[in-house]
Amino acid sequence: MAGSRPTLDGMSQPLVALLSGAGISTDSGIPDYRGPNGLWRRDPEAEKLVTYEYYMSDPEIRRRSWQMRRKNRTLQARPNAAHLAVAALERSGVPVRVITQNVDGLHQLAGMPDRKVLELHGTARTVVCTACHARGPMTDALARVEAGEADPSCVDCGGILKSATVMFGEQLDPEVLGEAMAIAKACDMFIAVGTTLQVHPAAGLAGLAADHGARLTIVNAEPTPYDDRAAEIVREPIGTALPALLERFGG
C-alpha cells in the first residue's frame, strides 16, 4: 500500500478503515437482522418496532419495543475474537478507524478508543428523549420496565423515550456521516466485514474508498454489490478470518 495518499489528522502511516456490520457480532450472540436467516426476513412485522413513525404514533408499538429491548442480549453481549483483533491492531500502532453499522458498542468494549469508532446508527446503550433530547443509560430505562412501566417516559420533561439508535425513517447524523466519508476517502485499506453492503449511505462508503485508491477487502459469507470492486474477498467465518487477515496486515 502506498503511503503517499492524503492521510487523516496528519498521520504518516497507512490508514486502515473498517466498516463493520451485524455479521461481526453474531459470535457474541447478537442476531443478524438482514442476512438469509435475519430477523427482518423471518418476521417483517418486527420492523415496525424500530420504525420511527410507528414508534412515535402507537403506544402499543412502544410497549412491544420496550419488551423487545428487555429480552434482547445486546447489553449482555461481550466482544468476540473479531472485535478483539481490531482493537489489537490499533494498539499495535497501526492507525485504525472503525465505522460501524452496529449499535452494540462491542468495538469499544474490546478496547477501541471511543474517538476512533463512528457509530453510524447510534447506540443501544443509551436512551434519548424525543422532546428535550436528554440522554441517559439504557440500563436505567430497562430497570423501570422491569419494575412495571410499560412505556417509560423522560424523567425531565415527560416526553417519549427511545433508544439512541437511528430507527427506520430517521436520517443519519450528518456530522457522523461526513466524518465517515472523510475516512473512506483518506484510508489506504478499507475492510468491509459482516455487512451485506446493501444499506445506504453506509454501503456506499466501500465504493467511495475504492474510488479514492483504497484497497478494498470484503469479509462476508454472502456476495455483496461491491464484490467486483474488491481486491480480496473472504468467505470464511469472521471470527477466524478477520483476526488472521489483520494479523497478516499488522505483521
C-alpha positions in Angstrom: 0.0 0.0 0.0 1.3 3.4 -0.9 1.8 5.8 2.0 1.8 8.9 -0.2 -2.0 9.3 -0.3 -3.6 12.1 1.8 -3.9 10.9 5.4 -6.3 11.9 8.2 -5.2 14.2 11.0 -1.7 14.4 9.7 -1.0 10.6 10.1 2.0 9.5 8.1 1.3 5.7 8.3 -1.2 4.0 6.0 -4.7 4.2 7.5 -6.9 1.2 7.9 -10.7 1.8 7.9 -13.0 -1.0 8.9 -16.8 -0.9 8.2 -18.5 -3.4 10.4 -22.0 -4.8 10.1 -24.1 -7.3 12.0 -22.1 -10.3 10.9 -19.2 -9.3 13.1 -21.3 -9.6 16.3 -23.1 -12.8 15.6 -20.4 -14.8 17.5 -21.3 -12.6 20.5 -24.9 -13.8 20.4 -26.4 -10.8 18.7 -28.6 -11.8 15.7 -28.1 -10.7 12.2 -31.1 -8.7 11.1 -30.7 -8.7 7.3 -28.9 -11.9 6.4 -30.5 -15.0 4.9 -31.8 -16.0 8.4 -32.1 -12.5 9.8 -35.0 -11.2 11.9 -36.4 -8.9 9.3 -36.7 -11.8 6.8 -38.2 -14.1 9.4 -40.6 -11.5 10.9 -41.2 -8.4 8.7 -43.7 -7.1 11.3 -40.8 -6.7 13.7 -39.5 -3.8 11.6 -42.4 -1.7 13.0 -40.9 -1.9 16.4 -37.9 0.1 15.2 -39.6 2.3 12.7 -39.9 5.9 13.9 -43.3 6.7 12.5 -44.9 3.7 14.1 -43.0 4.1 17.3 -44.0 7.7 17.9 -47.7 7.3 16.9 -48.6 4.0 18.5 -48.2 3.3 22.3 -48.7 -0.4 21.7 -45.7 -0.4 19.4 -43.6 1.3 22.1 -44.7 -1.2 24.7 -43.7 -4.0 22.4 -40.4 -2.3 21.6 -39.5 -2.0 25.3 -40.2 -5.7 25.7 -38.0 -6.5 22.7 -35.2 -4.4 24.3 -35.7 -6.1 27.6 -35.4 -9.6 26.1 -32.5 -9.0 23.6 -29.0 -9.8 24.5 -27.2 -6.7 23.2 -26.3 -5.2 26.6 -25.1 -8.6 27.9 -23.0 -9.4 24.9 -19.2 -9.5 25.1 -16.7 -8.8 22.3 -15.6 -11.8 20.3 -12.3 -12.6 18.6 -13.1 -10.3 15.6 -13.7 -7.3 17.8 -10.6 -8.1 19.9 -8.4 -8.4 16.7 -9.4 -4.9 15.5 -8.6 -3.4 18.9 -5.3 -5.3 19.0 -4.3 -3.9 15.6 -5.0 -0.4 16.8 -2.9 -1.0 19.9 0.0 -2.2 17.7 0.4 1.3 16.4 -1.4 0.9 13.1 -3.8 3.8 12.5 -7.3 2.3 12.6 -10.7 3.8 12.3 -13.9 1.8 12.8 -17.1 2.8 11.1 -19.9 0.6 12.4 -23.4 0.0 11.4 -23.9 -1.8 14.7 -25.4 -0.3 17.8 -23.9 -2.8 20.3 -20.8 -0.9 21.5 -18.7 -4.0 21.3 -15.8 -2.4 19.5 -15.4 0.0 22.4 -15.7 -2.8 24.9 -13.0 -4.7 23.1 -10.6 -1.8 23.6 -11.1 0.6 20.7 -11.0 4.2 21.9 -14.3 6.0 21.6 -12.9 8.7 19.4 -11.8 6.1 16.8 -15.2 4.5 16.5 -18.0 6.1 14.4 -21.5 4.6 15.2 -23.4 5.4 12.1 -26.7 4.0 13.5 -26.2 5.3 17.1 -26.0 3.2 20.2 -28.4 0.8 22.0 -26.7 1.5 25.3 -28.3 5.0 25.6 -31.8 6.3 25.5 -32.8 9.8 24.3 -35.9 11.9 24.8 -37.6 12.8 21.6 -38.8 16.1 23.1 -36.0 17.6 25.1 -33.2 15.4 23.8 -32.0 14.4 27.3 -29.9 11.2 27.4 -29.4 8.5 29.9 -28.3 4.9 30.3 -30.5 2.2 28.6 -30.0 0.1 31.8 -31.9 2.7 33.8 -34.8 2.7 31.4 -34.9 -1.1 31.3 -34.9 -1.2 35.1 -38.1 0.9 35.0 -39.6 -1.5 32.5 -38.7 -4.4 34.8 -40.4 -2.6 37.7 -43.6 -2.4 35.7 -43.5 0.7 33.5 -44.7 -0.4 30.1 -43.6 2.7 28.3 -41.2 4.8 30.4 -41.2 8.5 29.7 -38.5 11.1 30.1 -37.9 11.9 33.7 -37.0 15.5 32.8 -40.0 16.5 30.6 -42.3 13.5 30.3 -41.5 13.1 26.6 -41.3 9.9 24.7 -38.1 7.9 25.2 -36.4 5.9 22.5 -33.2 4.1 22.1 -30.4 6.4 20.9 -30.3 4.4 17.6 -31.2 5.5 14.2 -34.6 4.0 13.5 -36.1 3.3 10.1 -37.4 6.6 8.9 -34.7 8.7 10.6 -31.7 10.3 9.0 -28.1 9.5 9.9 -26.3 12.2 11.9 -24.8 14.3 9.1 -21.6 15.1 11.1 -21.0 11.4 11.8 -21.7 10.5 8.1 -19.4 13.3 7.0 -16.6 12.1 9.1 -17.1 8.5 7.8 -16.9 9.8 4.3 -13.6 11.6 5.1 -12.1 8.4 6.5 -13.2 6.5 3.4 -11.5 9.0 1.1 -8.3 9.1 3.2 -7.8 5.4 4.1 -5.3 3.2 2.3 -7.1 -0.1 3.2 -10.9 -0.4 3.6 -12.2 -3.6 5.1 -16.0 -4.3 5.0 -16.8 -7.1 7.4 -20.0 -8.7 8.2 -22.1 -6.3 6.2 -24.3 -7.0 3.1 -23.3 -3.6 1.8 -27.0 -3.0 0.8 -28.0 -0.3 3.3 -27.2 3.2 2.1 -25.5 5.5 2.6 -23.2 3.3 4.7 -22.8 0.8 1.9 -21.6 3.5 -0.4 -18.5 4.0 1.8 -16.9 0.9 0.3 -17.2 2.3 -3.2 -16.1 5.8 -2.1 -12.9 4.3 -0.6 -12.2 2.3 -3.8 -12.8 5.4 -5.9 -10.1 7.2 -3.9 -7.5 4.5 -4.3 -8.0 2.3 -1.2 -7.5 -1.4 -1.3 -11.0 -2.9 -0.7 -11.3 -6.2 1.2 -14.7 -7.7 1.9 -15.2 -10.3 4.6 -18.7 -11.6 4.4 -20.4 -15.0 4.0 -22.7 -13.8 1.2 -22.0 -11.9 -2.0 -22.3 -8.1 -1.9 -22.9 -5.5 -4.6 -19.3 -4.3 -4.2 -17.6 -7.7 -4.7 -16.5 -6.6 -8.2 -14.6 -3.7 -6.7 -12.8 -5.7 -4.1 -9.1 -6.7 -4.3 -9.8 -9.5 -1.9 -13.0 -11.4 -0.8 -13.0 -13.6 2.2 -16.0 -16.0 2.8 -14.6 -17.9 5.8 -16.2 -17.4 9.3 -15.5 -13.9 10.5 -14.3 -15.0 14.0 -11.3 -16.7 12.5 -10.9 -15.0 9.1 -10.7 -11.4 10.4 -8.1 -12.0 13.1 -5.9 -13.8 10.5 -6.4 -11.0 8.0 -5.5 -8.3 10.5 -2.5 -10.2 11.9 -1.2 -10.6 8.4 -1.6 -6.9 7.7 -0.1 -5.9 11.1 2.9 -8.0 10.5 
